[in-house]
Amino acid sequence: MAIFILLTVLALLGCFIDSNRFQKTYYALLLVMMMCISGARSINVGPDTHNYILVYSKIAGIWSNEFLFFGIMQLLKSYGFRPVEIQFAFSMVTFIPLILLLLKKSNNIAISVLVYIFAYNIYFFETMNIVRQSCALPYLLWSIVLLSEKKYVKSAIMFIISIGFHTSSIFAIPMIALSYLYRPSLRTATIILFITMIIGFTTTISQIVGLIDILSSFKFLNIERYATYSEWHTDRSKYFTLLFIIIVPASICAFYSYKQYSQSIITRIYFYSVALNNILCVLPNGFRATFCLVALEILLYPLIIRNKDKKINIIVLSSLLFLIAVTDFVRLPSPPSKNSKWFVPYEIDRGII
């Protein structure tokens, strides 16, 4: 836990750096540190690390729909890379494009990094768990940013790369299509968010068991493959506080970003993704469908907060981040089930040294 506390302190200290250039350098180095923490973890850190190490260790060829992930893995194995070295390589694949994205496209890299660490999806911690989807995340964000800049070929390339790491990126297609086809007024958008929030708060697993069965047929939402997630997400649907942290902050961020930047395709994609996430969050593993899309908050929080003449934005969103951070520190020491590994205590794999 000590290393994560140190990371938190360093992330907060960077907010007080006045020089924009120095601040970017500081947070780039901090992200490199995070890359090393994620890549050098032992097999006991992260719920799914053990399974990935087993996959990296297999001698036989492995292939799947996530062609890029398994292609890179097979290439590294053919050159004699050990499992922990393959793990570190995928950490680099995740963090290098993320660092470039935040350096070039974030209006406030300090806020972006804090969101990456503390948002309820705990994007940083999930790099030590849902590795393929974490790899896909920065490439999908790049794809959407390039799409907003009308660089369609580059956007398509990044999108294909993101699908190559995790097929859940395919959910971006209907979100993008809807964002182009229908741009609701602020009033209508608010109503949509409110209705989806109500659905998220009031729907129970038993009421949508049929939908669970349908989603289980998709490989990337296969509930049976993630027993600990099923236990965790089924249990958490009973607790208002955890649902509040899942639904409310993202919905408020969606509202404020839509209020100020509804003309942006990035904002509209985020808005529709949050609305979908509000509905799916009660499902075991439901958050995986919109994980990479909701991550647009990494870029949108700085846009909203930068408007200093609207102090309410800073107060509300900063309070939400603080609330989520407190919740993270409460839940991170405890695994979702008694039989699963978690992120603490953190250990370095001695084989990487």
VEXDRENDO-875331 format. One record per atom (N, C-alpha, C): x, y, z. Coordinates in steps of 0.2 Angstrom, whole numbers, plus 5000, padded with zeros to 4 digits. Layout:
REM VEXDRENDO-875331
XYZ/...
END
This chain:
REM VEXDRENDO-875331
500449945000/500050005000/500450065000/501050065003/501550115004/501750154997/501850104992/502050134985/501450174982/500850154983/500250184980/500150254984/500250254991/500150314994/500750364992/501350344991/501850384988/501650404981/501350364977/501150384970/500550444971/500150434976/499650484977/499950554979/500350544983/500750614986/501050644980/501450604976/501750634970/501350664965/500750634964/500250654959/499950724961/499850724968/499550784971/500050844971/500650834972/501150884973/501250914966/501250874961/501250904954/500750964952/500250964956/499751014954/499951084956/500451084960/500751154963/501251184958/501451144953/501951164949/501751224944/502051274944/501751334940/501951334932/502551304931/502751304924/502451244921/502051264915/501751214911/502151164908/502751184906/503251144903/503551094908/503751124914/504051074919/503451034922/502851054922/502351014925/502250954920/502250964914/502150904909/502750854910/503350884910/503950834911/503850794918/503650834923/503550794929/503050744929/502450754926/501950704925/502150644920/502450664915/502750614910/503150564914/503650594919/504050544923/503650504928/503150534930/502650504935/502350444931/502150454925/501750404921/502250344920/502850364919/503450314917/503450274924/503450304930/503550264936/502950224937/502350244935/501750204935/501750144930/502050154924/502150104920/502650044923/503150064926/503650024929/503249984935/502850014939/502449984944/502049934942/501649944936/501249904933/501649844930/502149854926/502449804922/502949764927/503149784932/503649744936/503249714942/502549714942/502249684948/502349604948/502249574954/502349504954/501649474952/501649404952/501049364950/500549374955/500649394961/500249404967/499849464967/500049514962/499749584962/499249584956/498549594958/498049604953/497649534952/497049544952/496549484951/496749434945/496949464940/497049424934/497749414932/498249434935/498949434934/499149364933/498949314938/499149244938/498849214931/498249234929/498049204922/498449224916/498649284916/499049314911/499749284911/500049274917/500649244917/500649174914/500149134916/500049064913/499949064906/499649114903/499549124896/500249144893/500649184896/501249204893/501749144893/501649094898/502049044899/501948984894/501348984891/501148924887/501648914881/501848854880/502248844874/501848844867/501248814868/500848804862/500648874859/500548874853/500248944850/499548954852/499449024853/498849044856/498549104851/497949094849/497649154845/496949164847/496749224846/496049244847/495849304843/495249324844/494949384840/495449444842/495749454848/496149504849/496849494846/496849494840/497449474836/498049514838/498049574839/498649614840/498949594847/498549584852/498849564859/499149504858/498849454855/499149384855/499649374850/499649424845/500149424840/500849444843/500749504847/501349534850/501649484855/501149444859/501349404864/501749344861/501549314855/501849264852/502549284849/502549344846/503249364844/503749374849/503549404855/504049404861/504249334863/503749294863/503949224866/504349194861/504349204855/504749174850/505449194850/505549254853/506249284854/506449274861/506149224865/506349204871/506149254877/505749294876/505549334882/505249294887/505349314894/505049274899/504349304901/503949274904/503249304906/503249364909/503749384914/503749444917/503949504912/504449484907/504649534902/504049544897/503649494896/503149504891/502649554895/502549544901/502049584905/502349654905/502949664906/503249734906/503149764899/503249724894/503149754887/502449774886/501949744888/501249764887/501149824892/501449834897/501449894901/501649954897/502249944893/502449994889/501950014883/501649954881/501149964875/500650014878/500450004884/499850044887/500050114888/500650124892/500850194894/501150234889/501550214885/501850254880/501350294876/500850264873/500350304869/499950354874/499850324880/499450374885/499850434887/500550424888/500950484889/500950534883/501050504877/500950554872/500350584871/499750554872/499150584872/499050634877/499250624883/499150674888/499550734887/500150724885/500650774883/500350824878/500050794873/499850834867/499150854867/498750824870/497950834870/497650854876/497950844882/497650864888/497750934890/497250974892/497251044894/497551054900/497551004904/497851004911/498150934913/498750914912/498950854913/498950824920/498950874925/498850854932/498250824933/497650864931/497050834932/496950764928/497150764922/497150704918/497450644922/498050654925/498350594928/497950584935/497750634938/497350614944/496650574943/496350594937/495750554935/495950484933/496550474930/496750414928/496850364934/497050394939/497250354945/496550344950/496150404950/495650404955/494950394953/494850404946/494150384944/493950314946/493250314946/493050244949/493250184945/493350194939/493650134935/494350124936/494650164941/495350154943/495750124937/495850164932/496150144926/496850124927/497250164931/497950134932/497950074936/497550054941/497549994944/497349934939/496849954935/496649904930/497149884925/497749924925/498249894920/498549834923/498449824930/498749764933/498249714934/497649714930/497149664930/496849654923/496449704920/496149684914/496649714908/497249674907/497749704903/497649714896/497249674893/497049684886/496649744885/496149754889/495749814888/496149884890/496549874895/497049934897/497449954891/497749904887/498149914881/497749954876/497049924875/496649954870/496450024872/496450044878/496150114880/496450174877/497150184877/497450244874/497350244867/497350184863/497250194856/496550214854/496050184858/495350204857/495250284858/495650304863/495550384865/495950424859/496450394857/496850424851/496350424845/496050374844/495550364838/495050414838/494750424844/494150474845/494450544844/495050564847/495250624847/495450644839/495750594836/495950604829/495250614825/494750574826/494150584823/493850654824/493950684830/493650754831/494050804827/494650784825/495050824821/495050814814/494550774812/494450754805/495050714802/495450684806/495950644803/495750574802/495350554798/494950494797/495350434796/495850434792/496350384791/496650364797/497050414800/497350394807/496950374812/496350404812/495850384817/495650304816/495550284810/495350214808/495950174810/496550194809/497150144811/497150134818/497050194822/497050184829/496450144832/495950144829/495350104830/495450034829/495750014824/495949944822/496449924827/496949964829/497349944834/497049924841/496549974843/496249964849/495849894849/495449884843/495149814843/495549754843/496149764840/496649714840/496949694847/496849744852/496949724859/496349704863/495749734862/495149704865/494549724861/494149674860/493549684855/493049724858/493049744865/492549784867/492549854864/493149874861/493149934857/492649944852/492349884850/491849884845/491249924847/491149934854/490549974856/490650044854/491250064852/491350134850/490950154844/490850104840/490450114833/489750144834/489350104838/488650134839/488650204843/489150214848/489150274851/489350334846/489850314842/490050374837/489450384832/489150334830/488550344825/488050384828/487850364834/487350404838/487550474839/488150484840/488450554842/488350594835/488450564830/488350604823/487650614821/487250564823/486550564820/486050604825/486250604831/485750644836/486150684841/486050744841/486350794845/485750824849/485650794855/485050824859/485150884862/484650924864/484750984867/484950974875/485251024878/485451014885/484850984889/484251014888/483750984892/483650914891/483550894885/483450824883/484050774886/484650804885/485250764887/485250754895/484950804898/484950804906/484350754908/483850754904/483350704905/483550634904/483950624898/484250554897/484650534902/485150574905/485550554910/485150544917/484650574918/484250564924/483850504924/483650484918/483250424917/483750364918/484350364914/484750314915/485050304922/485150354926/485350354933/484850314937/484150334936/483650304939/483650224938/483750214931/483750134929/484350104933/484950134933/485550104937/485350094944/485050144947/484950144955/484450094956/483950084952/483350044954/483349974951/483749954946/483749894943/484149844947/483849784947/484249724951/484449674946/484949634948/485149574944/484549534942/484149514947/483549464946/483149494940/483049554939/482649584935/482849584927/483549574927/483849574920/484249514919/484049454922/484449394921/484449374914/483949384910/483949374903/484449414899/484549474901/485049514898/485749494899/485849464905/486449444907/486649384903/486149334902/486249274898/486449294891/486149354888/486349374881/487049404881/487249444886/487949474886/488449414888/488249364891/488749314892/488949274886/488549284881/488749254874/489349294871/489449354873/490049394870/490649374874/491149364870/491749344873/492049384879/492049454877/492349504881/491849524887/491249494887/490849504893/490649434896/491049384895/490849314897/490949314905/490349314908/490349314915/490649254919/490549194916/490849134919/491549134919/491849174915/492649184915/492849224920/492449264923/492649314928/492249304935/492349244938/491949234944/492049284950/492649314951/492649364956/492249424954/492349444948/491949504946/491149494947/490949434945/490249414946/490049424953/490449404958/490249404965/490249484967/490849514965/490849584967/490349634964/490149624957/489749664954/488949654956/488849584958/488249564960/488049594967/488549584971/488549614978/488449694978/488849724974/488849794975/488249824972/487849794968/487249814966/486749834972/486849804977/486449804983/486649874987/487149904986/487449954990/487350024987/486950064990/486850134987/487450174986/487950174991/488550214991/488950194985/489050134984/489550114978/489150134972/488550124971/488250134965/488250214964/488250254969/488250324969/488950344966/489450314968/490150324966/490250304958/489850254956/489950234949/489550284945/488950294947/488450334942/488550404942/488550434948/488450504949/489050544946/489650534948/490150574946/490250574938/490150524935/490250524928/489650554925/489050554928/488450584925/488550664926/488850684931/488950754932/489450784927/489950744926/490450764922/490150764915/489750714913/489450714906/488950774906/488650794911/488150854911/488550914909/489050924913/489450994913/489850994906/490150934904/490450934898/490050954892/489450924892/488950934887/488651004887/488551024893/488351094894/488851144890/489451134891/489951184888/490251164881/490251094880/490551074874/490151024870/489451034869/489050994866/489250984858/489551034856/489751034849/490350994847/490650964852/491250924851/490950854851/491250814846/491050744845/491350704851/491850724854/492150694860/491650694866/491350754867/490850764872/490250714871/490050714865/489450674864/489550604864/490150574862/490250504863/490250494870/490550534874/490650524881/489950524885/489550574883/488850574885/488450514884/488450484878/488050424877/488450364880/489050364881/489450304884/489250304892/489150364895/489050374902/488250344903/487850364898/487150344899/487050274898/487450244894/487450164893/487750134899/488350164902/488650134908/488150134914/487750194914/487250194920/486850134920/486650114914/486150054913/486549994915/487149984912/487449924912/487849904919/487949964923/488449954929/488149904934/487549884934/487249844938/487449764936/487649764930/487749694927/488449674930/488549604931/489249584932/489649594926/490149624927/490649644921/490349694916/489749724918/489449774913/489849834912/490349854916/490749914915/491249904910/491349834908/491849824903/491649844896/490949854895/490749874888/490949944887/490949984892/491050064891/491750084894/492150034896/492750054900/493150104896/493350084890/493750134886/493450194884/492750194883/492450254881/492350304887/492150284893/492050324898/492750354900/493250324898/493950354900/494050414896/493650434892/493650504889/493650554894/493450544900/493450584906/494150614908/494650574906/495350594907/495450654903/495150664898/495250724894/494750784895/494150754897/493550804898/493650844905/493850814910/493850844917/494250904916/494850904913/495250964913/494951024909/494551004904/494151054900/493651094904/493351054908/492851084912/493151124918/493551104921/493851134927/494251194925/494551194919/494951254917/494651324916/493951324916/493551384916/493551414923/494051454925/494051474931/493551524934/493251554929/492651604931/492051564933/492051504932/491451464934/491651424940/491751454946/492051414952/491651354954/490951354952/490551294954/490851234950/491051234944/491351184941/491951154945/492351194947/492951174951/492751144958/492251174961/492051144968/491751084967/491251074962/490851014961/491350954959/491650964954/492050914951/492650894955/492950944959/493550924963/493250884969/492750904972/492350874977/492250794975/492050784969/491850724967/492450674966/493050704964/493650674963/493950654970/493850704975/494050684982/493650634985/492950634984/492550574986/492750514983/492850514977/493050444973/493750424976/494250464977/494850454980/494850414987/494350444991/494250424998/494050354997/493550344993/493150274992/493750224989/494150244984/494650204982/495150174987/495350224992/495750204997/495450155002/494750165003/494350115007/494350045004/494150044997/494049984994/494649944992/495249984990/495849954987/496149904992/496149914998/496449855002/496049795003/495449795001/495049735001/494849704995/495049644993/494849614987/494149604986/493849594980/493149584979/492849524982/493249474982/493049404986/493649374989/493549334994/494049304998/494549264995/494349244989/494749194985/495149234980/495149294979/495449334974/496049374976/496549374972/497149424973/496949494972/497249544975/497149604974/497749654973/497649714973/498249764971/498749774977/498449754983/498849764989/498849704993/499449684996/500049714996/500449714989/500749764987/501149764981/501849734982/501949694977/502649654977/502949664970/503649674969/503949674963/504149604961/504149584955/504349524953/505149524953/505449484956/506149484957/506449464950/506149434946/506349414939/506549474935/506249524936/506249584932/506949624934/507149614940/507749654942/508349624939/
END
